Amino acid sequence: MDHQEGSNDIDGMEGGWREIERNGSGLHETEEAGSTREPLLRKRTMNTTSQIAIVGANVCTIESLDYEIVENDLFAQNWRSRKKVQIFQYIVLKWTLALLIGLATGLVGFFNNLAVENIAGFKLLLTSNLMLEHRYFTAFLAYGSINAVLAASAAALCAYVAPAAAGSGIPEVKAYLNGVDSYSILAPSTLFVKIFGSIGGVSAGFVLGKEGPMVHTGACIANLLGQGGSRKYHLTWTWLRYFKNDRDRRDLITCGSAAGVAAAFRAPVGGVLFALEEVASWWRSALLWRTFFTTAVVAVSLRSLIEYCRSGKCGLFGKGGLIMFDVSSSVTTYDTADLIVIIVLGVIGGVFGALFNYLLDRILRTYSFINEKGAPFKILLTVAISILTSCCSYGLPWLASCTPCPPHLEEQCPTIGRSGNFKNFQCPPGHYNDLASLFLNTNDDAIRNLFSAGTDNEFHMSTLFVFFAAVYCLGLLTYGVAVPSGLFIPVILAGSTYGRMVGTLLGPISDLDAGLFALLGAASFLGGTMRMTVSVCVILLELTNDLLLLPLVMLVLLISKTVADSFNKGVYDQIVRMKGLPYMEAHAEPHMRHLVARDVVSGPPVSFSGVEKVGTILHALRLTGHNGFPVVDEPPFADAPELVGLVLRSHLLVLLKGKRFSKERVKTGVGEVLQRFGAFDFAKAGSGKGLKLEDLSILEEEMDMFVDLHPITNKSPYTVVETMSLAKAAILFRELGLRHLCVTPKTPGRPPIVGILTRHDFMPEHILGLFPHRHPHK
């Protein structure tokens, strides 16, 4: 592959690995044995402009982002003419947008929780009231019907309006911040469906969370604010133009993803660390400071809104889903026996987490066969899982026995209302059903019940076992359906359940509280599935408000991550890989050390002269999907062929649209271009608004005219010599956030450029397709 962005697409799997490659005049298909590590797509049509990957629940074209500064004559002129007041405007606007992202994400997070608590609260109250009247079948019909309607509504939004909103969105945001772009990832329609689809999915009683979708929501809000203005809505303020580039949008979206976590968990520091540890590929101290400011704004706005709701003006919101768990334990010290129990929890979390990731991989591949059949099948699958979930939530509590209410309780038993630790269900007065207390609650309330301190005997061992098995399986089955769904809540639910089980079994040798065991179990499962340590540790501490837990949480996270890493990768890394998103890792793969740059680059590239004929440029743009073209000066403009630099496709389109052509093949210089264009004319437009080839109207007599490419050519592109090891080239490409990396010859007397490396050239599928006998891990 040369500088064409994503040409010769690598195809997904259909029980095996398929590669479609050009062979003479037609397409030749080969098939090799596949594995679960291969991308999810079963087949792809040949596409000459970009790669194709799964975004949400839909197949989309993807391209790379332009993080590199294009240092051409226009840029230099603009930079020299920029005054101090303009630099001040840019800095003020960066902080203003960070403030707006924090406020908007906080408001959306509060609205999500308010809607979920009221919709789910109404459903649970209705069910509870019908059961108190002994109308059990009517209660089930009402409960199941409301769940099915909410699930179908959320799935219809996802299937018909914005398929990219399905799933948590964290893998897509992670890929975007790594340099992979698709219009649908952060589109306004995706934001709309993410908000309302998440409300519907969580209210429908699915075993899923709104925390993952909140990360995607925050990123969408940041992208919307960072579009650089809009002519359609008359937002053409000069200040906004400074953000018409991918670098500044990348920083804003990093702030947005951190704000999403802060809004979901009320954990501002955890949000910053989540962005740093999990989603961001590039980080610097200035971004850390701005991200922290954004999450602080989220925390303050949420606190104000919650205080308002405590006056009873928010319906059934109550404490809301913006939860602060109370696991404060009377035991503030721990001994060797307690540490042994914690080590056991860490090992169990690592094994269960690795198994969860493996099974999720298999289930997502199975669901892909259903989802590709179209929107109706996506909705049917979602409704089927909803009915299964309703049957489990309402049916399994019938297996549990009634337990007498503990004496001397501060809270009411059995609970009258939508939430609480002691659900009456079918039990006589003075008794409660412990399994119903977990199932017939919102997920947040179920976690609060499991985390509650001083409740060692509240849940039977059989209850915990049944709930763990149900949540573990339903969490796996639910994640792949076409609704916005997060993995945090299912993982915390399952982890806290087996944490309580371990605490009950090993209680005789440990003095730790059952609620504390639940928290440590949740931490171990989070470490085993997501492989995050620092951010999860801080998020859990901010949730529980108990710093004394820090050493225990750190220990259990480190053990569970270490155990799980010996089996497979983290869940988000697996999903990025499955979706076919070309993610660049921070390290080079071992097999790259045995190859050099010229081994994977295909050439010679399509290049232009410094002063090129208009017809030649148009012909190249029509026949190729290349996004970068080398510009080579030849006599009479140079003594010998020399590389001038690289010109972008988008810049060529703007230049041709302006029609500054000449009949003679001469340099016109930057002055001529500046008369017609400004630097912002070549700035990257917002999502989906860029100039397209179809927008040009070149007359026949203009085809033989010439245009000077020197003023818009990036005269300092990053280059490597053809003998550089592919491993070093990959690290350079990743660290600098490049889209194109020019490869130059080592020996004189040859054309000045051998080819151009793009992201696709570093992908294992491409390399192993060129060298099928190389082992990917050697």
C-alpha angles and dihedrals in degrees: 000000000000129000094318105117106241101340120160091036118217111234131223131240138282100181083314144031118285126193121187112200135170112259116179111302097343143036122279119203124204128181130205135178109282135205138204089265092069122099118275100238112107096197139359132196115237108266124188099195107047148350121270126231140160112268111186102323098329137080111245138173114251135197137181125265124241105238093153119098109242103224102197131140092272092053092048092049092048093047092050092050095048111113130211092254091057091050088050090050090052093051093046091049092051091056093041091054090048088054092048092048090053094048095045094046091048091051093048091047091051092046090050092053094043091052095044094048092049098043094043090040092055091048094049093045091051091049092047093049092050090050092051085058088051091243092136099160092046088050091053092048091050093046095046095042095051090048092049093048092049091046093048091048092051092045092048090053090050096043099046107024108032119357088178089071093069118108126015097304092219093112090051094048090047090052092047092053087049090058105270116129135192124164092230097054095078102011121142090246089055090053092050094049092042091059100042096032090053091051090051095045096048093042089051089068096248116158092249138100139231094223097087093046089050089062089053090044092053090049091050091050090050091049091050092052092045098056092109096242134304130250090199092061094033093247095141099134109154093232092062092060091073088076096057092111136081096239095063092040089053091056092047092050090050088055089047094052091050090048090053092058091044090053094046098049103018084240110132096172091043089053092055092048092046090055091047097045104035117019111023120084095184125041138173137170095257090056091048090056094048093046090051090051090051094051091046089056089051092051094049094047092048092049090053093049093048091051088054091052094051087074088069097252096122101070113231093352096111109154086349130204090295087094134188107194118216109217097144105152128206087221108079097169133060134195138203094285090056091051090053090054090049091051089052089051091051093051092047090049091051093050095044091045094051090047090049091053092047094050092044089054091054094045094049090052090051092048090052089069089055097041094051090061090074145266098304091057091049089054093045091051091049093049091047091054089045092055090047090050092048091050091051095044094048101029105044095059087065087069092059122088123235116260125207113246113258113251123246095028120164093208126059119273122227094029116241109204140030102309142026143102097274115056115186097207106156096339126118121251114293093029134090138199109234095196092052088051087064102036103039095054136078112272090250092054091047089055090047089053092050093046095046114121126232094030101109094142099034096098125045119228091242090053092052092047094050092045093048093050092047096046093044092052097039091048089056094046095045102050096072098052121105099264130095102268136170129205099211096084098045089048093047091046094050094041095049090049096055088040088061090046092054090045091053094047095045095034093112091065098039135057096200119122121257090237089055090051088053091054092048090048090053090049092050093051092046089052091047096051106030099027091217116138116166097039095044090048093053094042091054092047091050090048094051099033091217117122092182087076093061100098093045094049091046092051096048092047093051093049096046093047092048093050094045094046089063089065109037146326129288118284096251092048089051093050093048087054094045093051091056094241107158097233117182111219120217090242131052121249114251094244090059091070090069094053135068130213095262091057094070104027116092120211174283092356126220104261138176134220118246088253106033136182113255092228091054092053093047091048091053093047091051096046099042138043092213116146097195131041128190115236114215125189116216132179128327088033093045136018091239134003108291135174110251095181143267129307123201124230092233091054092050090053092052091047093049091046089057091054097213091161132154131205092222126063097245137127111261095189133218094289092067092050093046090056089062104027141038126207091257091058087071095043116116112268123228124270112318094348101103124123113267132206090248089062092066121094108192116176122227094247090052092059091078094048125098134239128198111234097183097092093055098037118109098236095192107049118163110262136184130192115252093246095058112119113258090232092060091044090052093051091048091049093050099043094049095043094234131177097190130027115188118221115210129194121259096213126059125242095052131102109289094244129043097189145299127269117218133179092272092060091064095051114112091229092058094045094046089047089058093041106028094171095060116101110233093223099046 
